């Protein structure tokens, strides 16, 4: 379900009315192959299918916990999450944007869905409030770090390596972390955010191996 929401966001983000990208994961984007109308409908279908998956295909999960997951996924994918972040991102093109606004964009456009990915499994498992709070802190850190590295790679990597068009942010006159902070300080900030994310999970270190490894991967990735 979460990957369906993620794929919807990529299909819609690539549309000419938004980021207008022709390449995704090394292949032509959805609208380049099937046309804009079908790309919009494909995204809509994936979003509704995601909620169907959670509501109807989660046997054995108590209804109260499923409702919490549906609420989390709604917040992540709607106006309080990626839709709201995308709106501010579009409105900010060609304008001077400060660091606070940039972080707002990325905490909503990227971070909200990452938060849902981290938290929804814990909600299904009936995790404690303490663990859920730690997971929110972790998700915030890796969400911002992921976007900082994405901004860096947009400047330093090729389209062939990235699997998408490099240099799009510069072409669209978007504010990015490297534009505000420079490459070196941007990388330092990403490393600090990952350190904070990992520290939040310290009381659960023995069980948190995959999440800790994911945090390390975010700052070491090259695509």
C-alpha positions as CSV (number, residue, x, y, z in Angstrom):
1,X,0.0,0.0,0.0
2,X,2.8,2.4,0.9
3,X,4.6,1.7,-2.3
4,X,1.4,2.4,-4.3
5,X,1.2,5.8,-2.7
6,X,4.9,6.4,-3.4
7,X,4.5,5.4,-7.1
8,X,1.5,7.7,-7.4
9,X,3.5,10.6,-6.1
10,X,6.3,9.9,-8.6
11,X,3.9,9.6,-11.6
12,X,2.1,12.9,-10.7
13,X,5.4,14.6,-9.8
14,X,6.8,13.9,-13.3
15,X,3.8,15.4,-15.1
16,X,4.4,18.5,-17.3
17,X,2.3,20.6,-14.9
18,X,4.6,19.7,-12.0
19,X,8.3,18.8,-12.4
20,X,8.0,17.9,-16.1
21,X,10.4,15.1,-16.2
22,X,10.9,12.6,-19.0
23,X,13.0,10.0,-17.2
24,X,12.4,7.9,-14.0
25,X,14.5,5.0,-12.9
26,X,16.3,5.0,-16.2
27,X,13.1,4.7,-18.3
28,X,10.6,7.1,-19.9
29,X,8.1,8.5,-17.4
30,X,4.5,7.3,-17.3
31,X,3.1,10.2,-19.1
32,X,5.7,10.0,-21.9
33,X,4.6,6.4,-22.6
34,X,0.8,6.5,-22.0
35,X,-0.1,10.2,-22.1
36,X,-0.9,12.8,-19.4
37,X,-4.5,11.8,-18.9
38,X,-3.7,8.1,-18.3
39,X,-0.8,9.1,-16.0
40,X,-3.2,11.2,-13.9
41,X,-5.7,8.3,-13.7
42,X,-3.0,5.8,-12.9
43,X,-1.9,7.9,-10.0
44,X,-5.4,8.3,-8.7
45,X,-6.1,4.5,-9.1
46,X,-2.9,3.7,-7.1
47,X,-3.9,6.0,-4.3
48,X,-7.3,4.6,-3.8
49,X,-6.0,1.0,-4.2
50,X,-3.6,1.7,-1.4
51,X,-6.4,2.4,1.1
52,X,-8.3,-0.7,-0.2
53,X,-5.2,-2.8,0.5
54,X,-5.0,-1.5,4.1
55,X,-8.7,-1.7,4.8
56,X,-9.6,-5.1,3.2
57,X,-6.4,-7.1,2.9
58,X,-5.0,-7.0,6.5
59,X,-6.4,-10.2,8.0
60,X,-6.0,-10.6,11.8
61,X,-5.2,-6.9,12.5
62,X,-7.6,-5.3,15.0
63,X,-9.9,-2.6,13.4
64,X,-8.6,0.0,15.9
65,X,-5.1,-0.4,14.7
66,X,-6.1,-0.4,11.1
67,X,-7.9,2.9,11.6
68,X,-4.7,4.4,13.0
69,X,-2.8,3.2,9.9
70,X,-5.4,4.7,7.6
71,X,-5.3,8.0,9.4
72,X,-1.4,8.0,9.2
73,X,-1.5,7.2,5.5
74,X,-4.2,9.9,4.9
75,X,-2.1,12.5,6.7
76,X,1.0,11.5,4.8
77,X,-0.5,11.5,1.3
78,X,-2.9,14.5,1.6
79,X,-2.7,18.2,2.3
80,X,-0.9,17.9,5.6
81,X,1.7,15.8,3.9
82,X,3.0,15.3,0.4
83,X,0.3,17.3,-1.4
84,X,0.9,20.3,0.9
85,X,4.7,20.0,0.4
86,X,4.3,19.9,-3.4
87,X,2.1,23.0,-3.4
88,X,4.7,25.0,-1.5
89,X,7.4,23.6,-3.7
90,X,5.6,24.7,-6.9
91,X,4.8,28.1,-5.4
92,X,8.5,28.6,-4.5
93,X,10.0,28.1,-8.0
94,X,11.9,31.2,-9.0
95,X,11.6,32.8,-5.6
96,X,14.1,33.3,-2.7
97,X,13.4,30.6,-0.2
98,X,14.9,30.4,3.3
99,X,16.0,27.3,5.1
100,X,12.8,27.1,7.2
101,X,10.6,27.0,4.1
102,X,12.9,24.5,2.4
103,X,12.6,22.2,5.4
104,X,8.9,22.6,5.4
105,X,8.7,21.5,1.8
106,X,10.8,18.4,2.3
107,X,9.3,17.4,5.6
108,X,5.9,17.3,3.9
109,X,6.7,16.4,0.3
110,X,9.3,13.6,1.1
111,X,9.4,13.2,4.9
112,X,5.7,12.6,5.4
113,X,5.6,9.4,3.4
114,X,8.9,8.2,4.9
115,X,7.3,8.7,8.3
116,X,4.3,6.6,7.3
117,X,6.6,3.9,6.1
118,X,8.4,3.8,9.4
119,X,5.4,4.2,11.7
120,X,2.6,2.1,10.1
121,X,4.2,-1.2,10.9
122,X,4.7,-0.1,14.5
123,X,1.0,1.0,14.6
124,X,-0.1,-2.5,13.4
125,X,2.1,-4.1,16.0
126,X,0.6,-2.0,18.8
127,X,3.9,-0.2,19.6
128,X,4.2,1.9,22.8
129,X,3.9,5.7,22.7
130,X,7.6,5.9,23.6
131,X,8.6,3.9,20.6
132,X,6.2,5.7,18.3
133,X,7.7,9.0,19.4
134,X,11.2,7.7,18.8
135,X,10.2,6.5,15.3
136,X,8.8,9.9,14.5
137,X,12.1,11.5,15.4
138,X,14.0,8.9,13.4
139,X,11.8,9.4,10.4
140,X,12.1,13.2,10.5
141,X,15.9,12.8,10.5
142,X,16.2,10.3,7.6
143,X,13.5,12.2,5.6
144,X,15.5,15.5,5.6
145,X,18.8,13.7,5.2
146,X,17.4,11.8,2.1
147,X,16.3,15.0,0.5
148,X,19.6,16.8,1.2
149,X,21.5,13.9,-0.4
150,X,19.0,14.0,-3.3
151,X,19.8,17.7,-3.8
152,X,23.6,17.0,-3.7
153,X,23.3,14.2,-6.3
154,X,21.2,16.4,-8.6
155,X,24.3,18.6,-8.8
156,X,27.1,16.0,-8.7
157,X,25.7,12.9,-10.5
158,X,24.8,12.2,-14.1
159,X,21.4,11.2,-15.4
160,X,22.7,7.8,-16.3
161,X,23.7,7.1,-12.7
162,X,20.6,8.7,-11.2
163,X,18.1,7.1,-13.5
164,X,16.3,10.5,-13.8
165,X,17.2,13.8,-15.3
166,X,20.1,15.5,-13.5
167,X,20.2,19.2,-12.9
168,X,16.4,19.6,-12.9
169,X,16.4,21.8,-9.8
170,X,18.8,24.3,-11.3
171,X,16.9,24.4,-14.6
172,X,13.6,25.0,-12.7
173,X,15.3,27.6,-10.5
174,X,14.4,25.8,-7.3
175,X,16.1,26.5,-4.0
176,X,18.0,23.5,-2.7
177,X,20.3,22.7,0.2
178,X,23.5,23.1,-1.8
179,X,22.2,26.4,-3.2
180,X,21.6,27.7,0.4
181,X,24.4,26.0,2.3
182,X,27.0,24.7,-0.3
183,X,27.9,21.1,-0.9
184,X,30.1,20.5,2.1
185,X,27.8,22.0,4.7
186,X,24.8,20.2,3.1
187,X,26.6,16.9,3.5
188,X,27.5,17.7,7.1
189,X,23.9,18.6,7.8
190,X,22.8,15.3,6.3
191,X,25.3,13.4,8.5
192,X,24.1,15.2,11.6
193,X,20.5,14.4,10.9
194,X,21.3,10.7,10.4
195,X,23.2,10.7,13.7
196,X,20.1,12.2,15.5
197,X,17.8,9.7,13.8
198,X,20.0,6.8,15.0
199,X,20.3,8.2,18.5
200,X,16.5,8.2,18.8
201,X,16.5,4.4,18.4
202,X,19.3,3.8,20.9
203,X,17.1,2.2,23.6
204,X,15.9,-0.3,20.9
205,X,19.3,-0.8,19.3
206,X,19.2,-4.6,19.5
207,X,15.9,-4.7,17.5
208,X,16.6,-1.7,15.2
209,X,19.4,-3.1,13.0
210,X,17.5,-2.7,9.7
211,X,16.5,0.9,10.5
212,X,20.0,1.8,11.5
213,X,21.4,0.3,8.3
214,X,18.8,2.3,6.3
215,X,19.9,5.5,7.9
216,X,23.6,4.8,7.1
217,X,22.6,3.9,3.5
218,X,20.9,7.3,3.0
219,X,24.1,9.3,3.3
220,X,26.3,6.8,1.5
221,X,24.1,6.3,-1.6
222,X,25.2,7.5,-5.0
223,X,21.9,7.5,-6.8
